[in-house]
Amino acid sequence: MESQSRYSIVERLTQRKLDIIDAKSEVHEKITGRKNSIERAKEELKYWETDIQEQNKRDKRQKDQHITELERDLIQMEYSAKDKRSTYDEKIEELDKALSAIQTISKDAPTPQEQA
């Protein structure tokens, strides 16, 4: 009986030792898992930063192109406006000549009282 009692004590102690070893291993695994999570998060951050930099470069390039297009449009508008102003000036000059001719004719024409 005594040997069976010792056997069961040894068995319980051995089982307890195995449980402690498992718990210790689990703690180690959790730490290792957390370290791996941190490393993955750092890598993801690097990839994210690279992506953001690339996206910013693309955005800047698009905005630069948009500004260039607007500047080109402005130059076109300025040339067009110059031509239009010249055309308008010519039309005003012609209208002024017509008005001046009408005034001259009006001065030289007899008044209704003179015609009577």
The first five atom37 places (N, CA, C, CB, O) and aatype in JSON, in Angstrom:
{
  "aatype": [12, 6, 15, 5, 15, 1, 18, 15, 9, 19, 6, 1, 10, 16, 5, 1, 11, 10, 3, 9, 9, 3, 0, 11, 15, 6, 19, 8, 6, 11, 9, 16, 7, 1, 11, 2, 15, 9, 6, 1, 0, 11, 6, 6, 10, 11, 18, 17, 6, 16, 3, 9, 5, 6, 5, 2, 11, 1, 3, 11, 1, 5, 11, 3, 5, 8, 9, 16, 6, 10, 6, 1, 3, 10, 9, 5, 12, 6, 18, 15, 0, 11, 3, 11, 1, 15, 16, 18, 3, 6, 11, 9, 6, 6, 10, 3, 11, 0, 10, 15, 0, 9, 5, 16, 9, 15, 11, 3, 0, 14, 16, 14, 5, 6, 5, 0],
  "atom_mask": [
    [1, 1, 1, 1, 1],
    [1, 1, 1, 1, 1],
    [1, 1, 1, 1, 1],
    [1, 1, 1, 1, 1],
    [1, 1, 1, 1, 1],
    [1, 1, 1, 1, 1],
    [1, 1, 1, 1, 1],
    [1, 1, 1, 1, 1],
    [1, 1, 1, 1, 1],
    [1, 1, 1, 1, 1],
    [1, 1, 1, 1, 1],
    [1, 1, 1, 1, 1],
    [1, 1, 1, 1, 1],
    [1, 1, 1, 1, 1],
    [1, 1, 1, 1, 1],
    [1, 1, 1, 1, 1],
    [1, 1, 1, 1, 1],
    [1, 1, 1, 1, 1],
    [1, 1, 1, 1, 1],
    [1, 1, 1, 1, 1],
    [1, 1, 1, 1, 1],
    [1, 1, 1, 1, 1],
    [1, 1, 1, 1, 1],
    [1, 1, 1, 1, 1],
    [1, 1, 1, 1, 1],
    [1, 1, 1, 1, 1],
    [1, 1, 1, 1, 1],
    [1, 1, 1, 1, 1],
    [1, 1, 1, 1, 1],
    [1, 1, 1, 1, 1],
    [1, 1, 1, 1, 1],
    [1, 1, 1, 1, 1],
    [1, 1, 1, 0, 1],
    [1, 1, 1, 1, 1],
    [1, 1, 1, 1, 1],
    [1, 1, 1, 1, 1],
    [1, 1, 1, 1, 1],
    [1, 1, 1, 1, 1],
    [1, 1, 1, 1, 1],
    [1, 1, 1, 1, 1],
    [1, 1, 1, 1, 1],
    [1, 1, 1, 1, 1],
    [1, 1, 1, 1, 1],
    [1, 1, 1, 1, 1],
    [1, 1, 1, 1, 1],
    [1, 1, 1, 1, 1],
    [1, 1, 1, 1, 1],
    [1, 1, 1, 1, 1],
    [1, 1, 1, 1, 1],
    [1, 1, 1, 1, 1],
    [1, 1, 1, 1, 1],
    [1, 1, 1, 1, 1],
    [1, 1, 1, 1, 1],
    [1, 1, 1, 1, 1],
    [1, 1, 1, 1, 1],
    [1, 1, 1, 1, 1],
    [1, 1, 1, 1, 1],
    [1, 1, 1, 1, 1],
    [1, 1, 1, 1, 1],
    [1, 1, 1, 1, 1],
    [1, 1, 1, 1, 1],
    [1, 1, 1, 1, 1],
    [1, 1, 1, 1, 1],
    [1, 1, 1, 1, 1],
    [1, 1, 1, 1, 1],
    [1, 1, 1, 1, 1],
    [1, 1, 1, 1, 1],
    [1, 1, 1, 1, 1],
    [1, 1, 1, 1, 1],
    [1, 1, 1, 1, 1],
    [1, 1, 1, 1, 1],
    [1, 1, 1, 1, 1],
    [1, 1, 1, 1, 1],
    [1, 1, 1, 1, 1],
    [1, 1, 1, 1, 1],
    [1, 1, 1, 1, 1],
    [1, 1, 1, 1, 1],
    [1, 1, 1, 1, 1],
    [1, 1, 1, 1, 1],
    [1, 1, 1, 1, 1],
    [1, 1, 1, 1, 1],
    [1, 1, 1, 1, 1],
    [1, 1, 1, 1, 1],
    [1, 1, 1, 1, 1],
    [1, 1, 1, 1, 1],
    [1, 1, 1, 1, 1],
    [1, 1, 1, 1, 1],
    [1, 1, 1, 1, 1],
    [1, 1, 1, 1, 1],
    [1, 1, 1, 1, 1],
    [1, 1, 1, 1, 1],
    [1, 1, 1, 1, 1],
    [1, 1, 1, 1, 1],
    [1, 1, 1, 1, 1],
    [1, 1, 1, 1, 1],
    [1, 1, 1, 1, 1],
    [1, 1, 1, 1, 1],
    [1, 1, 1, 1, 1],
    [1, 1, 1, 1, 1],
    [1, 1, 1, 1, 1],
    [1, 1, 1, 1, 1],
    [1, 1, 1, 1, 1],
    [1, 1, 1, 1, 1],
    [1, 1, 1, 1, 1],
    [1, 1, 1, 1, 1],
    [1, 1, 1, 1, 1],
    [1, 1, 1, 1, 1],
    [1, 1, 1, 1, 1],
    [1, 1, 1, 1, 1],
    [1, 1, 1, 1, 1],
    [1, 1, 1, 1, 1],
    [1, 1, 1, 1, 1],
    [1, 1, 1, 1, 1],
    [1, 1, 1, 1, 1],
    [1, 1, 1, 1, 1],
    [1, 1, 1, 1, 1]
  ],
  "atom_positions": [
    [[0.78, -1.18, 0.0], [0.0, 0.0, 0.0], [0.84, 1.27, 0.0], [-0.89, -0.02, 1.15], [0.55, 2.27, -0.66]],
    [[1.87, 1.14, 0.78], [2.75, 2.28, 0.89], [3.38, 2.62, -0.47], [3.85, 2.02, 1.93], [3.57, 3.79, -0.78]],
    [[3.69, 1.63, -1.26], [4.29, 1.87, -2.58], [3.27, 2.5, -3.51], [4.84, 0.57, -3.19], [3.59, 3.35, -4.35]],
    [[2.04, 2.06, -3.35], [0.98, 2.66, -4.18], [0.79, 4.11, -3.79], [-0.35, 1.87, -4.04], [0.54, 4.95, -4.66]],
    [[0.89, 4.41, -2.55], [0.75, 5.77, -2.06], [1.89, 6.64, -2.58], [0.72, 5.8, -0.52], [1.68, 7.77, -3.01]],
    [[3.1, 6.09, -2.54], [4.24, 6.83, -3.08], [4.08, 7.01, -4.59], [5.56, 6.1, -2.77], [4.39, 8.06, -5.14]],
    [[3.6, 5.96, -5.23], [3.39, 6.03, -6.68], [2.38, 7.13, -7.02], [2.89, 4.66, -7.23], [2.62, 7.9, -7.95]],
    [[1.3, 7.23, -6.31], [0.3, 8.25, -6.59], [0.83, 9.64, -6.25], [-0.99, 7.97, -5.8], [0.49, 10.6, -6.94]],
    [[1.66, 9.77, -5.21], [2.28, 11.06, -4.89], [3.21, 11.47, -6.02], [3.05, 10.99, -3.54], [3.2, 12.62, -6.46]],
    [[4.02, 10.53, -6.48], [4.95, 10.81, -7.58], [4.15, 11.2, -8.83], [5.86, 9.57, -7.88], [4.51, 12.14, -9.55]],
    [[3.08, 10.47, -9.07], [2.24, 10.75, -10.24], [1.63, 12.16, -10.14], [1.12, 9.69, -10.38], [1.66, 12.9, -11.12]],
    [[1.1, 12.52, -8.99], [0.5, 13.86, -8.81], [1.56, 14.95, -8.93], [-0.2, 13.96, -7.44], [1.33, 15.99, -9.55]],
    [[2.72, 14.71, -8.34], [3.79, 15.71, -8.43], [4.28, 15.84, -9.87], [4.96, 15.34, -7.5], [4.55, 16.94, -10.36]],
    [[4.4, 14.73, -10.54], [4.83, 14.75, -11.94], [3.8, 15.49, -12.78], [5.04, 13.32, -12.48], [4.16, 16.3, -13.64]],
    [[2.54, 15.23, -12.54], [1.47, 15.91, -13.29], [1.5, 17.41, -13.0], [0.09, 15.33, -12.93], [1.33, 18.23, -13.9]],
    [[1.71, 17.75, -11.73], [1.78, 19.17, -11.36], [2.97, 19.83, -12.05], [1.88, 19.33, -9.84], [2.87, 20.95, -12.54]],
    [[4.11, 19.11, -12.08], [5.3, 19.63, -12.75], [5.01, 19.85, -14.22], [6.5, 18.67, -12.57], [5.39, 20.88, -14.77]],
    [[4.34, 18.91, -14.86], [3.99, 19.05, -16.28], [3.04, 20.23, -16.5], [3.34, 17.75, -16.81], [3.17, 20.96, -17.48]],
    [[2.1, 20.41, -15.6], [1.18, 21.56, -15.7], [1.93, 22.88, -15.6], [0.11, 21.48, -14.6], [1.65, 23.83, -16.34]],
    [[2.89, 22.92, -14.68], [3.7, 24.15, -14.52], [4.54, 24.39, -15.77], [4.6, 24.05, -13.27], [4.66, 25.52, -16.23]],
    [[5.14, 23.33, -16.3], [5.95, 23.46, -17.52], [5.07, 23.96, -18.67], [6.61, 22.09, -17.91], [5.49, 24.82, -19.44]],
    [[3.85, 23.42, -18.78], [2.92, 23.88, -19.81], [2.57, 25.36, -19.62], [1.62, 23.03, -19.79], [2.54, 26.12, -20.58]],
    [[2.31, 25.76, -18.37], [1.98, 27.16, -18.08], [3.16, 28.06, -18.42], [1.59, 27.33, -16.6], [2.98, 29.14, -18.99]],
    [[4.36, 27.62, -18.07], [5.57, 28.37, -18.37], [5.74, 28.51, -19.88], [6.81, 27.7, -17.75], [6.09, 29.58, -20.38]],
    [[5.51, 27.43, -20.59], [5.62, 27.43, -22.05], [4.58, 28.38, -22.67], [5.44, 25.99, -22.6], [4.86, 29.09, -23.63]],
    [[3.39, 28.37, -22.09], [2.32, 29.23, -22.59], [2.69, 30.71, -22.43], [0.99, 28.94, -21.86], [2.43, 31.52, -23.32]],
    [[3.29, 31.05, -21.29], [3.74, 32.42, -21.06], [4.78, 32.8, -22.11], [4.34, 32.58, -19.62], [4.71, 33.88, -22.69]],
    [[5.72, 31.92, -22.36], [6.76, 32.16, -23.36], [6.13, 32.34, -24.75], [7.77, 30.99, -23.37], [6.53, 33.23, -25.5]],
    [[5.15, 31.49, -25.08], [4.49, 31.59, -26.39], [3.75, 32.91, -26.54], [3.51, 30.42, -26.57], [3.75, 33.51, -27.61]],
    [[3.11, 33.37, -25.46], [2.41, 34.65, -25.51], [3.37, 35.79, -25.77], [1.64, 34.89, -24.21], [3.09, 36.69, -26.56]],
    [[4.52, 35.74, -25.09], [5.53, 36.79, -25.28], [6.06, 36.75, -26.71], [6.69, 36.63, -24.27], [6.19, 37.78, -27.37]],
    [[6.37, 35.54, -27.18], [6.86, 35.39, -28.54], [5.81, 35.87, -29.54], [7.25, 33.92, -28.83], [6.13, 36.55, -30.51]],
    [[4.56, 35.52, -29.3], [3.47, 35.96, -30.17], [3.35, 37.47, -30.19], [0.0, 0.0, 0.0], [3.14, 38.07, -31.25]],
    [[3.48, 38.08, -29.03], [3.38, 39.55, -28.96], [4.54, 40.2, -29.7], [3.35, 40.02, -27.49], [4.35, 41.19, -30.41]],
    [[5.76, 39.64, -29.54], [6.92, 40.17, -30.26], [6.7, 40.08, -31.77], [8.2, 39.41, -29.85], [7.01, 41.01, -32.51]],
    [[6.17, 38.94, -32.2], [5.89, 38.77, -33.63], [4.84, 39.78, -34.11], [5.41, 37.34, -33.92], [4.95, 40.32, -35.2]],
    [[3.83, 40.02, -33.29], [2.8, 41.01, -33.63], [3.39, 42.4, -33.78], [1.7, 41.03, -32.56], [3.03, 43.15, -34.68]],
    [[4.31, 42.73, -32.89], [4.97, 44.03, -32.95], [5.79, 44.15, -34.23], [5.88, 44.24, -31.72], [5.74, 45.17, -34.91]],
    [[6.53, 43.11, -34.57], [7.33, 43.13, -35.79], [6.45, 43.28, -37.03], [8.18, 41.84, -35.89], [6.77, 44.04, -37.94]],
    [[5.33, 42.54, -37.05], [4.4, 42.66, -38.18], [3.82, 44.08, -38.27], [3.25, 41.64, -38.05], [3.7, 44.64, -39.35]],
    [[3.48, 44.64, -37.11], [2.94, 46.0, -37.08], [3.97, 47.01, -37.58], [2.48, 46.37, -35.65], [3.62, 47.96, -38.28]],
    [[5.23, 46.81, -37.23], [6.3, 47.7, -37.7], [6.44, 47.6, -39.22], [7.64, 47.36, -37.02], [6.6, 48.61, -39.9]],
    [[6.39, 46.37, -39.74], [6.48, 46.19, -41.19], [5.3, 46.83, -41.89], [6.55, 44.7, -41.54], [5.46, 47.48, -42.92]],
    [[4.11, 46.64, -41.33], [2.91, 47.25, -41.92], [3.04, 48.76, -41.92], [1.64, 46.82, -41.15], [2.63, 49.42, -42.87]],
    [[3.59, 49.32, -40.86], [3.79, 50.76, -40.79], [4.74, 51.23, -41.89], [4.34, 51.16, -39.41], [4.49, 52.24, -42.54]],
    [[5.83, 50.49, -42.09], [6.77, 50.85, -43.16], [6.09, 50.82, -44.52], [7.99, 49.91, -43.15], [6.26, 51.73, -45.33]],
    [[5.31, 49.76, -44.78], [4.6, 49.66, -46.05], [3.59, 50.79, -46.19], [3.91, 48.3, -46.18], [3.45, 51.37, -47.26]],
    [[2.9, 51.1, -45.11], [1.91, 52.17, -45.13], [2.59, 53.51, -45.43], [1.15, 52.24, -43.79], [2.1, 54.3, -46.23]],
    [[3.73, 53.76, -44.75], [4.45, 55.01, -44.98], [4.91, 55.12, -46.43], [5.66, 55.13, -44.04], [4.81, 56.18, -47.04]],
    [[5.39, 54.02, -46.98], [5.82, 54.01, -48.38], [4.63, 54.28, -49.29], [6.48, 52.66, -48.75], [4.73, 55.06, -50.24]],
    [[3.51, 53.63, -49.02], [2.3, 53.85, -49.82], [1.85, 55.3, -49.75], [1.18, 52.93, -49.34], [1.49, 55.89, -50.77]],
    [[1.89, 55.87, -48.56], [1.47, 57.26, -48.39], [2.4, 58.18, -49.17], [1.47, 57.66, -46.88], [1.94, 59.11, -49.83]],
    [[3.69, 57.93, -49.11], [4.65, 58.75, -49.85], [4.38, 58.66, -51.35], [6.1, 58.32, -49.53], [4.39, 59.68, -52.05]],
    [[4.15, 57.45, -51.83], [3.86, 57.28, -53.25], [2.56, 57.97, -53.63], [3.79, 55.79, -53.59], [2.47, 58.61, -54.68]],
    [[1.54, 57.85, -52.78], [0.26, 58.5, -53.05], [0.43, 60.02, -53.06], [-0.79, 58.08, -52.0], [-0.16, 60.7, -53.9]],
    [[1.22, 60.54, -52.12], [1.47, 61.98, -52.1], [2.18, 62.44, -53.36], [2.3, 62.35, -50.87], [1.87, 63.5, -53.9]],
    [[3.13, 61.64, -53.84], [3.82, 61.98, -55.09], [2.84, 62.0, -56.25], [4.96, 60.98, -55.37], [2.88, 62.9, -57.08]],
    [[1.95, 60.99, -56.3], [0.94, 60.95, -57.37], [0.01, 62.16, -57.28], [0.12, 59.65, -57.3], [-0.3, 62.79, -58.29]],
    [[-0.43, 62.46, -56.06], [-1.33, 63.6, -55.87], [-0.65, 64.91, -56.28], [-1.78, 63.69, -54.41], [-1.26, 65.75, -56.94]],
    [[0.6, 65.07, -55.9], [1.35, 66.28, -56.24], [1.5, 66.39, -57.76], [2.74, 66.29, -55.57], [1.33, 67.46, -58.33]],
    [[1.84, 65.27, -58.39], [1.99, 65.26, -59.85], [0.67, 65.68, -60.52], [2.43, 63.86, -60.34], [0.68, 66.46, -61.48]],
    [[-0.45, 65.16, -60.03], [-1.75, 65.51, -60.6], [-2.05, 66.99, -60.4], [-2.86, 64.66, -59.97], [-2.55, 67.65, -61.31]],
    [[-1.76, 67.49, -59.22], [-2.02, 68.91, -58.94], [-1.11, 69.8, -59.79], [-1.82, 69.21, -57.44], [-1.54, 70.84, -60.28]],
    [[0.15, 69.4, -59.96], [1.06, 70.15, -60.83], [0.54, 70.16, -62.26], [2.48, 69.54, -60.78], [0.57, 71.2, -62.93]],
    [[0.06, 69.01, -62.74], [-0.5, 68.95, -64.09], [-1.72, 69.85, -64.22], [-0.86, 67.51, -64.47], [-1.9, 70.52, -65.24]],
    [[-2.55, 69.86, -63.19], [-3.74, 70.7, -63.22], [-3.35, 72.18, -63.29], [-4.62, 70.43, -61.97], [-3.94, 72.95, -64.05]],
    [[-2.35, 72.57, -62.51], [-1.87, 73.96, -62.53], [-1.32, 74.3, -63.91], [-0.79, 74.19, -61.44], [-1.59, 75.38, -64.44]],
    [[-0.56, 73.39, -64.49], [0.0, 73.61, -65.82], [-1.12, 73.81, -66.85], [0.91, 72.43, -66.23], [-1.04, 74.69, -67.7]],
    [[-2.17, 72.98, -66.76], [-3.31, 73.12, -67.67], [-4.0, 74.47, -67.48], [-4.32, 71.98, -67.45], [-4.37, 75.12, -68.46]],
    [[-4.17, 74.88, -66.23], [-4.8, 76.17, -65.97], [-3.96, 77.32, -66.52], [-5.02, 76.36, -64.46], [-4.49, 78.27, -67.08]],
    [[-2.65, 77.21, -66.36], [-1.75, 78.25, -66.89], [-1.83, 78.3, -68.41], [-0.29, 78.0, -66.44], [-1.85, 79.37, -69.01]],
    [[-1.87, 77.12, -69.05], [-2.02, 77.06, -70.5], [-3.33, 77.7, -70.94], [-1.95, 75.6, -70.98], [-3.38, 78.47, -71.9]],
    [[-4.39, 77.38, -70.22], [-5.7, 77.97, -70.53], [-5.67, 79.49, -70.38], [-6.78, 77.38, -69.61], [-6.25, 80.2, -71.19]],
    [[-4.98, 79.97, -69.35], [-4.87, 81.42, -69.15], [-4.16, 82.07, -70.32], [-4.13, 81.72, -67.84], [-4.59, 83.11, -70.82]],
    [[-3.08, 81.46, -70.76], [-2.34, 82.02, -71.9], [-3.24, 82.07, -73.14], [-1.05, 81.17, -72.2], [-3.26, 83.06, -73.86]],
    [[-3.98, 80.99, -73.37], [-4.92, 80.96, -74.5], [-5.97, 82.07, -74.36], [-5.62, 79.58, -74.59], [-6.29, 82.76, -75.32]],
    [[-6.49, 82.22, -73.14], [-7.5, 83.25, -72.9], [-6.94, 84.65, -73.15], [-8.04, 83.15, -71.47], [-7.61, 85.51, -73.72]],
    [[-5.69, 84.86, -72.71], [-5.07, 86.18, -72.9], [-4.89, 86.49, -74.39], [-3.71, 86.24, -72.18], [-5.16, 87.61, -74.82]],
    [[-4.44, 85.5, -75.16], [-4.31, 85.72, -76.61], [-5.67, 85.98, -77.24], [-3.64, 84.51, -77.29], [-5.83, 86.88, -78.07]],
    [[-6.64, 85.19, -76.84], [-7.99, 85.34, -77.37], [-8.56, 86.7, -76.99], [-8.89, 84.21, -76.86], [-9.19, 87.36, -77.82]],
    [[-8.35, 87.11, -75.75], [-8.85, 88.4, -75.28], [-8.2, 89.54, -76.06], [-8.6, 88.57, -73.77], [-8.85, 90.53, -76.38]],
    [[-6.93, 89.4, -76.36], [-6.22, 90.44, -77.11], [-6.84, 90.58, -78.5], [-4.7, 90.09, -77.22], [-7.07, 91.69, -78.97]],
    [[-7.11, 89.45, -79.16], [-7.74, 89.49, -80.47], [-9.14, 90.08, -80.39], [-7.79, 88.09, -81.08], [-9.53, 90.89, -81.23]],
    [[-9.89, 89.67, -79.38], [-11.26, 90.18, -79.22], [-11.24, 91.67, -78.95], [-11.98, 89.44, -78.08], [-12.06, 92.41, -79.5]],
    [[-10.31, 92.13, -78.09], [-10.23, 93.57, -77.8], [-9.94, 94.34, -79.08], [-9.14, 93.85, -76.75], [-10.53, 95.4, -79.32]],
    [[-9.04, 93.82, -79.87], [-8.71, 94.48, -81.14], [-9.94, 94.56, -82.03], [-7.57, 93.73, -81.86], [-10.2, 95.6, -82.64]],
    [[-10.69, 93.47, -82.12], [-11.91, 93.45, -82.93], [-12.94, 94.43, -82.37], [-12.51, 92.03, -82.97], [-13.57, 95.17, -83.13]],
    [[-13.1, 94.45, -81.05], [-14.04, 95.37, -80.43], [-13.63, 96.82, -80.66], [-14.15, 95.09, -78.93], [-14.46, 97.68, -80.93]],
    [[-12.33, 97.09, -80.55], [-11.83, 98.44, -80.8], [-12.15, 98.88, -82.23], [-10.31, 98.51, -80.56], [-12.55, 100.02, -82.46]],
    [[-11.98, 97.97, -83.18], [-12.29, 98.29, -84.58], [-13.78, 98.58, -84.75], [-11.87, 97.13, -85.51], [-14.16, 99.51, -85.46]],
    [[-14.62, 97.79, -84.1], [-16.07, 98.0, -84.19], [-16.47, 99.33, -83.57], [-16.82, 96.85, -83.5], [-17.32, 100.05, -84.1]],
    [[-15.85, 99.65, -82.42], [-16.14, 100.95, -81.76], [-15.72, 102.09, -82.67], [-15.42, 101.05, -80.39], [-16.43, 103.09, -82.79]],
    [[-14.57, 101.94, -83.3], [-14.08, 102.98, -84.22], [-15.05, 103.17, -85.38], [-12.67, 102.62, -84.75], [-15.34, 104.3, -85.77]],
    [[-15.55, 102.07, -85.94], [-16.51, 102.16, -87.04], [-17.81, 102.83, -86.56], [-16.81, 100.76, -87.61], [-18.38, 103.66, -87.27]],
    [[-18.26, 102.46, -85.36], [-19.47, 103.07, -84.81], [-19.26, 104.57, -84.57], [-19.89, 102.38, -83.5], [-20.16, 105.37, -84.83]],
    [[-18.08, 104.94, -84.07], [-17.77, 106.35, -83.86], [-17.8, 107.12, -85.18], [-16.4, 106.51, -83.18], [-18.31, 108.24, -85.24]],
    [[-17.26, 106.51, -86.24], [-17.26, 107.16, -87.56], [-18.7, 107.35, -88.04], [-16.45, 106.3, -88.59], [-19.06, 108.39, -88.6]],
    [[-19.52, 106.3, -87.82], [-20.92, 106.38, -88.25], [-21.64, 107.47, -87.47], [-21.63, 105.02, -88.07], [-22.39, 108.26, -88.04]],
    [[-21.43, 107.51, -86.17], [-22.07, 108.55, -85.35], [-21.6, 109.93, -85.77], [-21.77, 108.32, -83.87], [-22.4, 110.87, -85.85]],
    [[-20.31, 110.07, -86.03], [-19.75, 111.36, -86.46], [-20.36, 111.78, -87.79], [-18.23, 111.27, -86.57], [-20.67, 112.96, -87.99]],
    [[-20.52, 110.82, -88.71], [-21.11, 111.15, -90.02], [-22.56, 111.59, -89.85], [-21.03, 109.92, -90.97], [-23.01, 112.52, -90.51]],
    [[-23.27, 110.92, -88.96], [-24.67, 111.29, -88.72], [-24.74, 112.68, -88.11], [-25.37, 110.26, -87.8], [-25.62, 113.47, -88.46]],
    [[-23.81, 113.0, -87.2], [-23.8, 114.34, -86.6], [-23.52, 115.4, -87.67], [-22.75, 114.42, -85.48], [-24.13, 116.47, -87.69]],
    [[-22.58, 115.1, -88.55], [-22.23, 116.06, -89.61], [-23.44, 116.28, -90.51], [-21.01, 115.55, -90.45], [-23.76, 117.41, -90.88]],
    [[-24.09, 115.18, -90.86], [-25.28, 115.29, -91.72], [-26.37, 116.08, -91.0], [-25.81, 113.88, -92.12], [-27.06, 116.9, -91.6]],
    [[-26.51, 115.82, -89.72], [-27.55, 116.5, -88.95], [-27.29, 118.0, -88.86], [-27.63, 115.91, -87.54], [-28.23, 118.79, -88.89]],
    [[-26.02, 118.41, -88.76], [-25.67, 119.83, -88.68], [-25.97, 120.53, -90.0], [-24.2, 120.02, -88.31], [-26.47, 121.65, -90.02]],
    [[-25.67, 119.85, -91.1], [-25.82, 120.45, -92.4], [-27.27, 120.41, -92.92], [-24.91, 119.76, -93.38], [-27.65, 121.17, -93.81]],
    [[-28.03, 119.54, -92.36], [-29.43, 119.4, -92.84], [-30.26, 120.55, -92.28], [-30.05, 118.02, -92.39], [-30.04, 121.02, -91.16]],
    [[-31.22, 121.0, -93.07], [-32.07, 122.08, -92.59], [-32.97, 121.57, -91.46], [-32.92, 122.66, -93.74], [-33.39, 120.42, -91.46]],
    [[-33.24, 122.44, -90.53], [-34.11, 122.09, -89.43], [-35.54, 122.09, -89.94], [-33.94, 123.08, -88.24], [-35.81, 122.66, -90.99]],
    [[-36.45, 121.47, -89.23], [-37.85, 121.46, -89.71], [-38.4, 122.88, -89.82], [-38.74, 120.63, -88.75], [-39.27, 123.13, -90.66]],
    [[-37.93, 123.78, -89.03], [-38.41, 125.15, -89.11], [-37.9, 125.81, -90.39], [-37.98, 125.95, -87.87], [-38.6, 126.6, -91.02]],
    [[-36.66, 125.46, -90.76], [-36.09, 126.03, -91.97], [-36.77, 125.48, -93.21], [-34.59, 125.77, -92.03], [-36.84, 126.16, -94.23]],
    [[-37.25, 124.31, -93.13], [-37.91, 123.7, -94.28], [-39.3, 124.31, -94.5], [-38.02, 122.18, -94.09], [-39.84, 124.25, -95.61]],
    [[-39.86, 124.88, -93.47], [-41.2, 125.43, -93.6], [-41.25, 126.76, -94.17], [-41.87, 125.45, -92.33], [-42.33, 127.33, -94.33]]
  ]
}
